[in-house]
Amino acid sequence: SNKQRREVIMKTKILLIGLTILLVNVISANAKEKIKTCYVNTAWNNLNYFVFPNDGGKPYGVYVETLLSFTNKLNLDIEFIEENKSKPYLDNCYKRMKNGEIDIISGLYDIEINRELMKLIPTYKCPSGWNCKGNKHHNIGISKKSKYISRIDEFKSAALSSDVYDAIYNTKFISADQHDWGGIVTPMSLEE
């Protein structure tokens, strides 16, 4: 009868709407969040700390690898923003962090300015001759203004052992070490 047919059509529509809602929720739940970082193109003492290739390729180096050790475990996309050198060295990145433009920085010492702006997570141990203060490690710092600060315990749990970070620190990264990590690179602005 027409009444039964209309009921079947209505139930089918309701089922399709329900499946569509479920599918949208599943896709949204699996979408990666993006975390932003900032650094200066840096090669020092024959080690590549943070290299933004001239050919537009993916950044690579000790600090990139350190950040990826966290973001890959936490299923986060990472956007690298290249900044101009400044005095003090990372001042432009600190300004971006104070303005809420970036979430995380790698390769930081445990010093007052960093503790004021960020929660620090130790990565590799400073060699004894470096006279490092505080926790005597290089650290990643998560901005206290970042939405990721509420996940600080997840970041701490994602940290690798100090021995692994020591090995990363002593690796000479080259352009072939550009990983397929799906990061987004924002070229440095030409404005001062």
N, C-alpha and C positions, 0 to 999 in steps of 0.2 A: 504494500500500500504506500501511498505518498507520505503518510505520517512516519512510517518506519524508515523510508528512504531519507527523509529530512533528518531524522534522529541519527542515522548512520553518518550522513554528511556532516552534521554538527559535531558528533563525537570525533570524526576524523580531523576536522578543523581544530578542535581543542587539542587533540593529540599532537598535531603538527606544530601548533603554537607552543605547546609545552616542550617538544623536542628542540625547537628553534631557540627558546630561552635557555635550555640546558646547554646546547652547543655554544651559544654566545658566552655563557658563564665559564665553560671549560676553556675556550680559547682565551678569554680575558685572564683567567687564572694562570695560564701558561705563558703569557706575554712577559718578556723580561723588562724589569725596571732599569732605568739608566742612572748611573752614578757618574759625576763629573770630577775630573782632576785637572791639574794645571802644573806645568813645569817649564823649565828653560832647557833649550837644546844643550846638552852637557856631555862632553867627553873629557875626561881628566885622567892623567897618569896612566894612559894607555887602556883605560876602561871606558866603555860606553855606558853611562848612567841613564841617560834619557835622550834618545836620538830621534829627531823628527827628520826623516829622509827628504832630501831635496826633490826626489822624484814623486813625492806625494804618497809614498808607501806608508805602511803602518809603523808607528813608533816602536822602538825596541830598546832594550838595555836592562840594566840591573833593576832600576826602579819600576820600569814597565813590568818586568817579570814578577817582581814583588807584588805589585798591585793585582796582576792577573792571578796570583796564587790565592787571593781573597775573592775577587769577583767571579772567577770561574766556579769556585766551590759554592758561592752564594747565588749562582745563576743570575748575575747582573751584567748588563751591557755597560761598557765604560766609554766615556767620551774624553779624549785627551785634548786639552787646550794648550797650544804652544804660546808661551809668554816671552816678552823681551827680557833680556838681562837687566837687572836693576841693582841699585845699591840701597839697602842691603840686597843680597843676591835674589831671594825669592819674594821681595817686597810686593811686586805686582800680583803674585799668586795669593799672598796674604790679603791684599786688598780685595781680590775676587772672593776670598773666603769670608771676609768680614761683610761683604755685600750679599752673601748667600748665593753667589754664582757657581761655586764649586763645593764639593762634599768632602773630598779626601786628597791628601798629599802624601807622597812617599819620601823616604830618605831624610827624616827629620831627627834632630837631637832632642833629648828630654831637657828642654830649657823653658824658662818662664813664659816667653811669648807663645810658644807652642802649647803649653798647658793651659794658658788663658783662652785660646781660640778653639782647642781641640781636645779630644780624648785620644791618648796615645796608646798604640799597641806595638810592643817590641818586636823587631824582626831579627836583624843580625847584630851580633855583639861587636862593639868597637874594639879594634886592636888596642893593646895596652898603651901604646905610644900616642894615641889620639887625645888622651885626657878628656874623654866624654864625661859629661855631668849626669846627674839623675840616675836613670836605670842603666846607663852605660851601653846603650844599644842605639842603632838606627831604628826609627819607628815609622809606622804609618800613622797619620793623624786624621781623625774624622771630626769635621766641624761640629761644634756644639749647636750651630744653627741648622744643620742638615737634618732632613727627615730620617736619615740613616743612623743618627745618634741613638735612637730608641732601639736599634739592633746591635748595639755595641757588643753584647755578649755573643751574638752569632759571629761577628767579626773575630772576636777573641778565640772562639772555638775553631774558626777556619784557619787560624795561624798554623804555619808549619813549624817544625822544630828549628831551633837556633842553628843546628848543624846544616840543615838544608838551606837556610838563608845565608849562612857563611859560604856554602858552595855556590849559590847564585851570585853572591857578591864578588866572588873571585873568578867569575866566568867572563871571558872577553866576547861580548855579544857582537854579532855582525849583521848586515842587512838580511842575510839568509835566515836570521832568527825572527823575522816578522811572522808572528803566528796568525792563524786564521781564527782570531778571537772575536771578530765581528764588532770591533770598536769603531767609534765614529771620531774622526779627527777634525778639529776646528783649527784652521790655519791661524797663525798669529796675526793680530790686526796690525795694520800699517800705521795706525794712529798712535801717538804717544800719550 
